[in-house]
């Protein structure tokens, strides 16, 4: 989680804070407890949740973590505002930070705490990306023949192109491995939560009444009517779709009724492009710099909690450093 928090913070808050261990600790802690709080509160009827929110220990921890994040960020926000004010007084150009903190300050009203926007970004960026990264690493460990194939692809593509968006797009096997991992273990077994706004009868005769909650399940992604050998992890499943009439379904960021890991339609996850690039960059570093495997006798399983599916937090990987074929830190990086 700390690795993803640091990487996400590089874009959201810039170089200084992405390397600040206190911020990484605080943002990770908030992300961890807020999702627990949501799951606990969902066990109560909606009318009781405001009361439960006041007394549940995990909800109290969430409020404390949120307060700590706000208090930590406010001096940084104030320092930036002071520098901009000083530049204006001196008739100089304002410093440009070009990160999410600066974007939010420009976009929203002055009375909105920009720290809240950063905490919200951290929440939606860290937890699901950490879960998907963990799941992908576990699947690679379960299929160790992938290590050599993935490393060959990474060194070939990035060795020629550097760390560019086009190069990340050309990591087709890595893209497929992540997407297949997501197919077998999405973050939730249901998506598309909607409230019926008026009575409607569907084409199959099912009648939905105004005010009812509707969810669309995603477990059909495990159905052999949807995918061939649907219960099997096939790392090349989406590589094989490239160059076919179904090429548009092959990409990690592509959504369809048959693969709803990022949702589908107008409400599909808007951050999936960022998440895809982030996971690929992290996995490139991890694959070139480390070997890992599962302990002997480890039984692979995900945990179901309500509608959520999470990678088993008790999973342990045996990791060792290796000599990388390509030093990614020396490559050209696209601005």
PyMOL commands that set and color helices and strands:
alter all, ss='L'
color gray80, all
select helices_A, chain A and resi 2-18+21-41+46-55+57-89+100-107+114-142+146-161+165-169+172-184+219-222+247-249+265-267+272-289+328-330
alter helices_A, ss='H'
color red, helices_A
select strands_A, chain A and resi 190-195+200-201+207-208+213-217+290-294+302-305+308-311+317-321
alter strands_A, ss='S'
color yellow, strands_A
deselect
rebuild
show_as cartoon
